[in-house]
């Protein structure tokens, strides 16, 4: 895990002091809200429907137990006792007061955290596979490169005021757990025919009003040229990206309007000018940063665990949790634990201060002091010995975090929606809660199998509804909340954008509509092994529309 150096500490402290002065001037009336707005946004502070919202950066989703305890403390002292983990692997606090925000930032700085570049038209938090450094099929830990990107992009003078916000994601496996093809830039670590490691580069993905899948602009980029190539992409975007219309300002629109080949040619031409200059990464610097991400000193353990098997045999609920929430680890005798923040009837992504403290304790004792935030709004203990899984499960069960539903229909991604967000048209949280209650039966969830359901309260798509197997979009229709259903989306290595299949449903109807979609899938699948997304791609929308609307 990366640790701040002297520059990092000084830099963050200076930013906290600057923002404290800005807040004092706003409170005294020396700054108007219009003058203060760009300053607070640079420090992750939004003005929402009912209060300010502070978005705290969690670089590439990695936290220590000390940092998690600090997040719990902030929730308890400055908020209403909870935090909301987001699809950007960050955490948001929905109720801080303006006068308290400098103190919150000071406390975050004590544990090497901040809120810089979590908002504004800049390069946001670079995200990664939440199984990074632990996945059995990983080529290389992508967090090393995320940290290099973070250092390069933080307060980059040329890219501090881009046409629009900019998002980058990095993976190190063939399986995409970071949704790289719906990012402005997606990077996948790959090997070429000579066995060398580099990056496949995707540009122009995104969701929102105009969802698009990124285009591959390079099959293989040598690692030492990563920053120069990113610099070239951003320079082209900064020069040609639209600034006259914020709805057409993302790089995906530039790719679409310019054409993939023409834009690729422009990037390559810019890159040729700079690729062998100061942007070339020195290997010693890469090695220095990589040292922070060295794997833990794992104990030598057998591949299988007799204790684990005995615990599963004696506890069916524990066995279900292991089967659903524990993934294979590259190290023999260990597993990767996903902690579901999707308890039945709970707000997706929310965790109380008590729950965060409990996770911190488990992180410190059983996971080599590392916990991750996933873009699917769950938490991950990446390095847990198989013999310790039963103890971890019991610890999670004590704070209602042992739900065995990862990847099931109740493992819902949802934005805060109209309960909090000033941009939203409809509520997301109550819809998610009602759907999870409808499908609460564990046996029914297992019968349905893997199914990604995602909900957004407006077209900005913070809930990633475009890439849900079932997506739900909240819309305003004459001051009433209605919900459109999309089907067939996916955010993995086979990314697809879901299709709206018909008219929307009221808040009273949407849960029944989702159940009809699921029941239709059960009826049409060829076997229990055929997943929802595979069945949809095989038969298309017609049987689902017939069930929902009585017509194709």
Backbone torsions as a table, in degrees:
resi	resn	phi	psi	omega
1	UNK	NA	135.2	-176.6
2	UNK	-66.6	141.3	176.5
3	UNK	-119.3	138.9	179.5
4	UNK	-58.3	141.3	168.0
5	UNK	-97.2	-174.3	-176.0
6	UNK	-60.7	-39.5	179.1
7	UNK	-61.9	-46.0	-179.5
8	UNK	-57.2	-47.9	-178.7
9	UNK	-59.9	-47.5	-178.1
10	UNK	-64.7	-42.4	-178.1
11	UNK	-61.6	-48.5	-178.0
12	UNK	-66.7	-40.6	178.1
13	UNK	-61.7	-40.6	178.5
14	UNK	-63.0	-41.2	179.5
15	UNK	-65.9	-38.0	177.5
16	UNK	-62.9	-44.3	179.9
17	UNK	-63.1	-41.5	178.0
18	UNK	-61.0	-45.9	-177.0
19	UNK	-69.5	-34.3	176.4
20	UNK	-59.6	-42.6	177.4
21	UNK	-65.3	-40.0	179.5
22	UNK	-64.8	-40.9	178.4
23	UNK	-64.5	-43.1	178.9
24	UNK	-60.2	-40.1	178.6
25	UNK	-69.7	-33.9	176.0
26	UNK	-67.7	-43.6	-179.1
27	UNK	-66.2	-31.4	179.5
28	UNK	-82.2	-9.9	-178.7
29	UNK	92.1	0.1	179.0
30	UNK	-70.5	-23.6	174.4
31	UNK	-117.1	133.1	172.9
32	UNK	-77.9	167.8	177.4
33	UNK	-62.2	-37.8	178.6
34	UNK	-64.1	-37.2	177.9
35	UNK	-73.1	-34.2	-176.1
36	UNK	-78.8	-29.9	-173.1
37	UNK	-52.5	-52.8	-179.3
38	UNK	-64.2	-25.7	179.5
39	UNK	-73.9	-44.8	-179.6
40	UNK	-68.9	-36.3	179.2
41	UNK	-63.5	-33.4	177.3
42	UNK	-65.9	-15.7	178.3
43	UNK	-114.6	23.0	171.9
44	UNK	74.8	17.8	-176.0
45	UNK	-106.2	117.7	179.5
46	UNK	-106.7	156.1	170.5
47	UNK	-106.2	110.1	-175.8
48	UNK	-97.2	-164.0	-175.7
49	UNK	-60.7	-46.0	-171.0
50	UNK	-114.1	-18.4	-173.9
51	UNK	-164.3	178.5	171.9
52	UNK	-74.7	154.5	173.5
53	UNK	-126.8	129.4	178.7
54	UNK	-108.6	124.1	177.7
55	UNK	-103.2	119.2	-176.5
56	UNK	-101.1	133.8	-178.5
57	UNK	-75.0	135.1	169.6
58	UNK	-123.4	86.7	-174.2
59	UNK	-51.6	126.4	-178.3
60	UNK	45.7	25.6	171.9
61	UNK	73.4	16.5	-174.1
62	UNK	-105.7	130.8	-179.7
63	UNK	-133.3	154.7	169.3
64	UNK	-99.0	169.5	177.5
65	UNK	-62.6	-37.5	179.3
66	UNK	-62.5	-41.2	178.7
67	UNK	-68.8	-40.4	178.6
68	UNK	-63.7	-39.1	177.3
69	UNK	-64.6	-35.8	177.8
70	UNK	-66.3	-38.8	176.8
71	UNK	-63.1	-38.9	176.8
72	UNK	-64.4	-43.2	179.5
73	UNK	-60.9	-43.3	179.6
74	UNK	-64.3	-41.6	177.5
75	UNK	-59.5	-40.4	-177.1
76	UNK	-74.6	-41.2	-173.0
77	UNK	-85.7	-37.6	-169.6
78	UNK	-115.3	-8.7	-177.2
79	UNK	-125.7	-153.5	-179.3
80	UNK	-104.7	28.6	172.2
81	UNK	90.0	13.4	178.4
82	UNK	-153.2	167.5	172.8
83	UNK	-133.8	163.3	-177.8
84	UNK	-119.7	115.2	178.2
85	UNK	-83.8	135.4	-166.4
86	UNK	-109.4	172.9	177.8
87	UNK	-74.7	-1.8	174.6
88	UNK	-102.5	14.7	-179.0
89	UNK	63.0	25.7	176.7
90	UNK	-106.6	-175.9	171.5
91	UNK	-129.8	140.7	178.1
92	UNK	-117.2	142.8	170.9
93	UNK	-112.1	126.1	-170.5
94	UNK	-92.3	-7.3	-172.9
95	UNK	-134.8	26.7	177.8
96	UNK	-72.1	151.7	173.2
97	UNK	-89.4	155.9	-180.0
98	UNK	-61.3	-40.6	-176.8
99	UNK	-65.5	-25.6	-178.2
100	UNK	-87.5	-15.9	-172.1
101	UNK	-61.4	-38.9	176.3
102	UNK	-61.1	-38.3	178.3
103	UNK	-65.3	-37.9	177.5
104	UNK	-62.9	-44.8	179.8
105	UNK	-64.9	-35.0	176.1
106	UNK	-64.2	-41.8	179.7
107	UNK	-67.8	-38.7	176.7
108	UNK	-61.7	-40.8	-179.3
109	UNK	-61.8	-27.9	178.7
110	UNK	-62.6	-25.5	-178.9
111	UNK	-117.3	28.2	175.3
112	UNK	60.5	49.1	176.2
113	UNK	-134.4	163.3	-177.9
114	UNK	-162.1	-176.6	177.0
115	UNK	-126.2	19.6	-176.4
116	UNK	-70.1	135.7	177.7
117	UNK	58.7	32.4	170.4
118	UNK	-94.2	3.9	174.6
119	UNK	-155.5	175.5	179.8
120	UNK	89.8	170.7	-178.2
121	UNK	-87.0	69.8	-176.5
122	UNK	-141.5	-177.0	176.0
123	UNK	-80.4	115.5	-175.6
124	UNK	-79.5	-174.3	179.2
125	UNK	-56.0	121.5	176.7
126	UNK	-74.9	126.2	-174.8
127	UNK	-102.0	164.5	-176.0
128	UNK	-146.5	168.3	170.7
129	UNK	-56.1	126.4	-178.6
130	UNK	-72.1	-9.0	173.1
131	UNK	-97.6	12.6	-175.6
132	UNK	-55.4	136.9	179.7
133	UNK	80.9	-4.6	-178.5
134	UNK	-129.4	-23.4	-174.6
135	UNK	-60.9	136.6	-175.0
136	UNK	-66.0	-27.3	-175.3
137	UNK	-105.3	23.3	-173.6
138	UNK	-80.0	134.7	173.9
139	UNK	-75.2	-43.1	-175.4
140	UNK	-165.4	151.9	-179.3
141	UNK	-68.7	114.3	-177.5
142	UNK	-71.5	-15.7	-177.5
143	UNK	-66.9	-26.2	175.3
144	UNK	-57.6	-44.9	-176.9
145	UNK	-76.5	-31.0	173.4
146	UNK	-62.4	-41.0	179.1
147	UNK	-66.6	-40.4	176.4
148	UNK	-61.1	-42.8	177.5
149	UNK	-64.2	-40.5	178.9
150	UNK	-59.5	-46.3	-178.8
151	UNK	-66.2	-38.7	179.5
152	UNK	-67.7	-39.7	-170.3
153	UNK	-89.0	-18.4	-175.9
154	UNK	-67.4	117.8	-179.2
155	UNK	55.1	31.6	174.7
156	UNK	-58.3	121.2	-172.0
157	UNK	-62.5	-27.9	-178.1
158	UNK	-85.7	-20.1	-173.0
159	UNK	-119.7	23.0	179.1
160	UNK	-80.5	-20.9	-178.8
161	UNK	-135.1	69.8	179.2
162	UNK	-74.6	168.6	175.1
163	UNK	-55.9	-36.1	176.0
164	UNK	-153.4	175.4	177.9
165	UNK	-59.0	156.1	-172.1
166	UNK	-139.5	130.8	-173.0
167	UNK	-127.8	135.1	-178.1
168	UNK	-126.1	140.4	176.1
169	UNK	-135.8	148.3	-174.9
170	UNK	-133.5	135.7	175.3
171	UNK	-128.9	159.8	178.9
172	UNK	-123.5	15.5	-177.9
173	UNK	-133.3	163.5	174.2
174	UNK	-67.8	-38.0	176.3
175	UNK	-73.3	126.8	-176.7
176	UNK	-95.5	108.1	176.1
177	UNK	-105.1	10.5	-178.1
178	UNK	-123.4	6.9	175.5
179	UNK	56.0	47.3	-172.4
180	UNK	-65.7	-23.9	-175.9
181	UNK	-83.4	0.8	170.4
182	UNK	-118.0	33.5	174.0
183	UNK	-115.1	160.0	175.7
184	UNK	-59.4	-42.8	170.3
185	UNK	-132.3	129.5	173.2
186	UNK	-117.8	134.5	-178.5
187	UNK	-123.3	128.6	177.4
188	UNK	-122.5	122.0	175.1
189	UNK	-67.1	128.3	-177.9
190	UNK	-138.9	166.4	173.1
191	UNK	-113.1	139.5	176.4
192	UNK	-89.2	-175.0	-176.2
193	UNK	-65.2	-22.6	179.1
194	UNK	-86.7	0.5	-179.4
195	UNK	84.1	6.5	179.2
196	UNK	-81.4	149.7	-179.7
197	UNK	-99.5	133.5	177.2
198	UNK	-153.5	-155.6	-175.3
199	UNK	-125.4	136.6	159.9
200	UNK	-85.4	134.7	-172.2
201	UNK	-116.5	124.9	177.4
202	UNK	-114.2	141.0	-178.6
203	UNK	-135.7	140.0	169.3
204	UNK	93.5	22.4	173.4
205	UNK	-87.0	162.6	177.6
206	UNK	167.9	166.9	-179.6
207	UNK	-115.0	-125.6	177.5
208	UNK	67.0	-150.1	-174.3
209	UNK	-63.7	-32.9	-177.3
210	UNK	-127.3	83.7	-177.4
211	UNK	-68.5	135.5	179.3
212	UNK	-143.0	149.3	175.2
213	UNK	-93.6	135.0	-177.1
214	UNK	-62.2	151.4	176.9
215	UNK	-100.7	138.8	176.0
216	UNK	-76.6	121.6	-179.5
217	UNK	-106.1	-12.6	175.8
218	UNK	-151.4	129.6	176.8
219	UNK	-75.6	-33.1	-177.0
220	UNK	-151.0	120.0	175.8
221	UNK	-117.8	118.8	177.1
222	UNK	-56.0	142.3	-173.1
223	UNK	-60.0	-35.5	-176.9
224	UNK	-66.9	-13.6	-178.4
225	UNK	-103.5	11.5	-176.5
226	UNK	-55.8	-53.2	-174.8
227	UNK	-66.9	-38.1	179.8
228	UNK	-65.3	-35.7	179.9
229	UNK	-72.5	-41.3	174.7
230	UNK	-60.9	-42.4	178.3
231	UNK	-58.6	-43.2	179.8
232	UNK	-63.4	-44.0	178.7
233	UNK	-60.4	-47.5	-177.4
234	UNK	-67.0	-35.7	177.6
235	UNK	-63.9	-44.1	178.5
236	UNK	-63.0	-44.7	178.9
237	UNK	-63.1	-44.4	-178.5
238	UNK	-62.8	-33.5	-178.2
239	UNK	-79.5	-40.9	-171.2
240	UNK	-109.8	-11.8	178.5
241	UNK	-63.1	143.9	-175.5
242	UNK	-73.7	138.0	176.4
243	UNK	-119.6	0.5	-178.5
244	UNK	-86.5	-16.1	-176.2
245	UNK	-148.0	109.7	-174.5
246	UNK	-64.1	-22.2	179.2
247	UNK	-77.7	-11.1	178.6
248	UNK	-122.6	24.5	-171.9
249	UNK	-98.3	-11.0	-179.0
250	UNK	-72.3	157.3	-177.9
251	UNK	-64.2	-23.8	178.4
252	UNK	-60.9	-35.9	178.5
253	UNK	-69.8	-38.0	176.8
254	UNK	-62.7	-42.7	177.7
255	UNK	-61.7	-44.9	-177.6
256	UNK	-65.4	-45.8	-175.3
257	UNK	-77.1	-30.8	-178.7
258	UNK	-86.1	-35.6	-174.3
259	UNK	101.2	140.4	-174.8
260	UNK	-59.6	-47.1	-176.3
261	UNK	-66.6	-42.4	-179.2
262	UNK	-65.1	-40.7	179.0
263	UNK	-68.4	-40.9	176.9
264	UNK	-58.6	-42.6	178.8
265	UNK	-61.4	-40.2	179.3
266	UNK	-66.1	-40.2	178.1
267	UNK	-64.7	-46.6	-178.7
268	UNK	-62.6	-39.1	179.2
269	UNK	-65.3	-41.8	177.7
270	UNK	-65.4	-39.7	-178.6
271	UNK	-64.5	-39.1	179.6
272	UNK	-58.5	-29.7	-178.8
273	UNK	-75.3	-23.7	-170.4
274	UNK	-125.7	-6.2	-167.2
275	UNK	-67.0	-26.5	-178.7
276	UNK	-108.6	31.3	-179.3
277	UNK	-109.2	-147.8	-175.8
278	UNK	-66.0	-12.4	-177.7
279	UNK	-81.1	-11.0	178.4
280	UNK	-66.1	129.4	-175.2
281	UNK	-78.6	120.3	174.5
282	UNK	-67.6	135.5	-177.7
283	UNK	-61.0	-34.6	-179.7
284	UNK	-65.4	-31.6	177.6
285	UNK	-73.5	-40.5	175.3
286	UNK	-59.6	-44.0	-180.0
287	UNK	-63.9	-37.6	-179.8
288	UNK	-63.1	-45.5	-179.9
289	UNK	-71.1	-38.9	179.7
290	UNK	-60.3	-29.7	-179.1
291	UNK	-62.1	-28.2	178.3
292	UNK	-69.4	-18.4	-175.8
293	UNK	-112.2	20.5	174.6
294	UNK	-59.6	139.6	179.9
295	UNK	-63.9	156.1	177.8
296	UNK	-61.0	164.6	175.2
297	UNK	-83.4	84.2	-175.9
298	UNK	-66.0	146.5	171.8
299	UNK	-74.0	148.2	175.8
300	UNK	-76.8	119.8	-176.4
301	UNK	-134.7	155.7	175.7
302	UNK	-68.1	159.3	-178.9
303	UNK	-62.7	-39.2	179.5
304	UNK	-108.9	161.4	-177.7
305	UNK	-125.6	115.7	177.1
306	UNK	-64.9	-36.1	178.9
307	UNK	-63.7	-44.6	179.1
308	UNK	-59.3	-45.3	-178.6
309	UNK	-63.6	-40.0	178.5
310	UNK	-65.4	-41.2	178.5
311	UNK	-63.6	-40.2	178.4
312	UNK	-66.5	-41.8	-179.7
313	UNK	-62.6	-34.2	-176.7
314	UNK	-86.4	-14.7	-173.6
315	UNK	-138.5	92.8	-178.5
316	UNK	-57.1	-37.2	179.8
317	UNK	-65.5	-39.6	176.6
318	UNK	-65.2	-41.1	179.1
319	UNK	-60.4	-41.3	177.3
320	UNK	-61.7	-42.3	-179.2
321	UNK	-64.0	-43.0	179.1
322	UNK	-62.8	-45.4	-177.9
323	UNK	-63.1	-32.3	-174.2
324	UNK	-96.5	-37.1	-167.7
325	UNK	-109.1	0.2	-178.3
326	UNK	-117.4	126.4	-178.6
327	UNK	-109.7	158.3	179.3
328	UNK	-63.3	146.4	179.5
329	UNK	-112.6	152.0	178.8
330	UNK	-68.7	-21.3	-178.8
331	UNK	-97.0	127.7	179.7
332	UNK	-57.2	136.4	176.7
333	UNK	86.6	7.6	-178.7
334	UNK	-128.2	160.4	176.4
335	UNK	-137.6	165.0	176.7
336	UNK	-107.7	120.1	-175.3
337	UNK	-100.9	123.8	170.8
338	UNK	-98.4	125.0	178.4
339	UNK	-95.6	112.9	-178.8
340	UNK	-72.9	126.0	171.0
341	UNK	-100.2	35.3	-177.1
342	UNK	-127.7	50.9	175.3
343	UNK	-57.6	148.4	-176.8
344	UNK	-59.2	123.2	179.9
345	UNK	81.8	4.1	-179.2
346	UNK	-96.4	163.4	176.6
347	UNK	-75.7	121.3	-177.3
348	UNK	-57.4	131.8	176.6
349	UNK	88.4	-10.2	-179.1
350	UNK	-82.3	143.5	173.3
351	UNK	-141.0	134.9	179.1
352	UNK	-77.7	164.1	176.8
353	UNK	-58.5	-39.7	179.4
354	UNK	-65.0	-40.4	178.3
355	UNK	-65.9	-41.9	178.7
356	UNK	-63.1	-40.2	176.7
357	UNK	-62.2	-42.0	179.8
358	UNK	-64.4	-41.8	177.7
359	UNK	-63.3	-39.3	177.4
360	UNK	-60.5	-42.2	178.5
361	UNK	-62.4	-44.7	179.5
362	UNK	-66.3	-36.7	177.6
363	UNK	-60.0	-46.5	-177.2
364	UNK	-68.6	-38.9	-173.2
365	UNK	-84.9	-35.7	-168.7
366	UNK	-121.9	-8.3	-172.5
367	UNK	-129.0	33.4	176.5
368	UNK	51.2	34.5	173.7
369	UNK	63.5	33.2	175.9
370	UNK	-129.6	134.0	171.4
371	UNK	-136.5	148.1	-177.4
372	UNK	-119.7	155.1	169.4
373	UNK	-107.2	129.9	179.2
374	UNK	-96.5	155.7	177.4
375	UNK	-70.3	-8.9	175.8
376	UNK	-91.3	13.9	174.0
377	UNK	67.6	35.4	171.1
378	UNK	-120.9	174.4	174.6
379	UNK	-112.5	155.9	-176.5
380	UNK	-135.4	130.0	167.4
381	UNK	-97.9	105.6	-167.4
382	UNK	-77.6	-19.3	-171.9
383	UNK	-135.5	82.6	-178.0
384	UNK	-119.2	126.5	176.6
385	UNK	-63.3	140.8	-179.5
386	UNK	-57.8	-35.1	179.0
387	UNK	-64.8	-21.7	-176.1
388	UNK	-95.9	-3.0	-174.2
389	UNK	-61.1	-38.1	-178.7
390	UNK	-65.6	-39.0	178.0
391	UNK	-66.5	-40.3	177.6
392	UNK	-62.9	-45.0	179.1
393	UNK	-60.0	-43.7	178.4
394	UNK	-62.8	-40.4	177.8
395	UNK	-63.8	-38.5	177.6
396	UNK	-70.7	-38.3	-179.7
397	UNK	-62.7	-32.9	179.7
398	UNK	-61.9	-24.4	-178.4
399	UNK	-120.7	26.0	174.7
400	UNK	59.1	41.5	177.9
401	UNK	-121.8	22.8	-176.4
402	UNK	-106.2	28.5	179.1
403	UNK	-66.6	130.3	-176.1
404	UNK	-97.9	70.2	-173.6
405	UNK	-138.3	17.7	-176.5
406	UNK	-60.9	124.2	-179.8
407	UNK	83.5	-2.9	178.4
408	UNK	-90.0	177.4	-174.8
409	UNK	-62.8	-25.3	179.4
410	UNK	-87.6	-5.8	176.2
411	UNK	-84.3	69.0	-167.4
412	UNK	-90.1	134.6	167.5
413	UNK	-88.4	132.9	178.0
414	UNK	-149.8	140.6	173.8
415	UNK	-78.9	169.8	178.3
416	UNK	-66.2	-24.5	175.3
417	UNK	63.9	-160.0	-172.8
418	UNK	-69.6	-9.7	174.6
419	UNK	-66.8	-25.1	-177.3
420	UNK	-133.2	-40.4	-164.6
421	UNK	-84.9	132.7	179.6
422	UNK	-72.2	-16.7	-179.3
423	UNK	-91.0	-16.2	-171.4
424	UNK	-71.6	151.2	174.6
425	UNK	-101.8	-19.7	-174.7
426	UNK	-152.6	161.8	178.4
427	UNK	-78.2	143.8	176.8
428	UNK	-109.5	-42.0	-173.3
429	UNK	-60.4	-49.4	179.8
430	UNK	-61.8	-33.6	178.2
431	UNK	-64.7	-45.7	178.1
432	UNK	-61.0	-42.5	-179.4
433	UNK	-63.0	-43.3	-179.1
434	UNK	-66.5	-40.2	179.4
435	UNK	-66.4	-41.4	-179.7
436	UNK	-65.4	-34.7	176.4
437	UNK	-67.6	-39.1	-179.7
438	UNK	-62.3	-35.3	-177.9
439	UNK	-106.8	29.9	-173.0
440	UNK	-67.4	-28.1	-176.2
441	UNK	-61.5	117.4	-178.9
442	UNK	-58.5	-36.6	-180.0
443	UNK	-66.3	-36.5	178.2
444	UNK	-68.1	-40.7	177.8
445	UNK	-60.6	-41.7	178.8
446	UNK	-66.2	-37.4	178.2
447	UNK	-62.7	-39.6	-179.6
448	UNK	-69.7	-42.6	-179.9
449	UNK	84.5	-168.0	-175.5
450	UNK	-58.9	129.7	-179.2
451	UNK	-157.6	121.8	-178.8
452	UNK	-96.7	114.7	178.6
453	UNK	-115.5	128.1	-172.5
454	UNK	-136.8	139.6	-171.5
455	UNK	-129.2	130.5	173.8
456	UNK	-121.0	142.0	179.5
457	UNK	-88.3	-1.4	175.1
458	UNK	-163.1	176.8	-174.4
459	UNK	-68.5	-12.7	178.3
460	UNK	-66.3	-17.2	167.7
461	UNK	66.0	35.4	176.7
462	UNK	-64.4	-19.4	176.4
463	UNK	-92.9	7.6	174.3
464	UNK	59.4	34.1	-175.9
465	UNK	-63.6	-28.3	-179.0
466	UNK	-59.6	-29.5	-175.8
467	UNK	-112.1	23.6	171.1
468	UNK	-85.6	143.6	169.6
469	UNK	-54.1	-44.2	166.0
470	UNK	-118.7	121.1	177.3
471	UNK	-113.2	145.2	178.7
472	UNK	-127.5	125.8	179.1
473	UNK	-117.1	122.0	176.3
474	UNK	-80.2	132.0	179.1
475	UNK	-131.5	157.6	177.2
476	UNK	-100.4	123.8	177.6
477	UNK	-126.5	100.3	-179.3
478	UNK	53.5	49.6	177.5
479	UNK	66.9	19.3	172.5
480	UNK	-117.9	145.6	179.2
481	UNK	-84.5	123.8	174.8
482	UNK	-127.1	160.9	-173.5
483	UNK	-133.4	120.3	174.8
484	UNK	-87.1	145.9	177.0
485	UNK	-107.6	131.7	170.5
486	UNK	-113.9	148.7	178.9
487	UNK	-129.9	147.8	171.2
488	UNK	93.5	9.4	177.2
489	UNK	-80.3	158.2	177.2
490	UNK	-159.5	144.8	-178.3
491	UNK	-117.1	16.5	-179.0
492	UNK	-94.0	-157.8	-177.9
493	UNK	-66.2	-13.3	174.8
494	UNK	-111.3	56.8	-172.6
495	UNK	-59.6	138.0	173.7
496	UNK	-146.3	154.2	177.9
497	UNK	-98.5	128.7	-179.7
498	UNK	-66.0	156.8	-178.4
499	UNK	-111.2	131.2	174.7
500	UNK	-66.8	128.7	-171.4
501	UNK	-104.6	-1.4	178.4
502	UNK	164.9	-167.6	-177.7
503	UNK	-64.3	157.6	-177.4
504	UNK	-77.5	172.0	-179.5
505	UNK	-122.3	149.5	177.3
506	UNK	-71.2	168.7	179.0
507	UNK	-62.0	-27.4	178.0
508	UNK	-78.5	-19.2	-174.5
509	UNK	-102.2	-20.0	-167.4
510	UNK	-65.6	-35.8	179.8
511	UNK	-65.9	-42.3	176.2
512	UNK	-62.1	-38.5	-179.5
513	UNK	-63.7	-43.2	178.0
514	UNK	-62.6	-41.3	179.0
515	UNK	-63.1	-37.7	177.1
516	UNK	-62.9	-40.1	178.1
517	UNK	-62.4	-46.1	-179.2
518	UNK	-64.7	-42.7	179.4
519	UNK	-63.6	-36.2	177.3
520	UNK	-63.2	-43.0	177.3
521	UNK	-59.4	-45.2	179.9
522	UNK	-58.8	-39.2	-177.3
523	UNK	-70.7	-33.6	-171.1
524	UNK	-97.3	-15.2	-175.1
525	UNK	-67.6	149.0	-176.7
526	UNK	-76.4	-24.7	178.2
527	UNK	-165.7	166.1	176.8
528	UNK	-61.1	-16.7	179.8
529	UNK	-82.7	-12.8	178.5
530	UNK	-83.9	115.0	-176.0
531	UNK	-70.8	166.0	179.2
532	UNK	-57.9	-48.2	-175.5
533	UNK	-65.7	-36.5	178.1
534	UNK	-67.5	-40.7	179.3
535	UNK	-65.2	-42.2	179.4
536	UNK	-62.8	-44.4	-179.4
537	UNK	-66.1	-25.5	179.0
538	UNK	-77.0	-43.0	-171.7
539	UNK	-106.5	-18.4	-177.9
540	UNK	81.0	-166.8	-170.7
541	UNK	-84.3	-18.3	-168.1
542	UNK	-54.3	-52.9	-178.0
543	UNK	-62.6	-30.2	179.3
544	UNK	-71.7	-41.1	178.2
545	UNK	-66.2	-38.5	179.2
546	UNK	-62.7	-40.2	180.0
547	UNK	-69.7	-38.1	-175.5
548	UNK	-78.9	-39.7	-170.3
549	UNK	-119.5	-3.4	-178.7
550	UNK	76.6	12.7	179.2
551	UNK	-156.7	160.1	178.0
552	UNK	-82.3	NA	NA
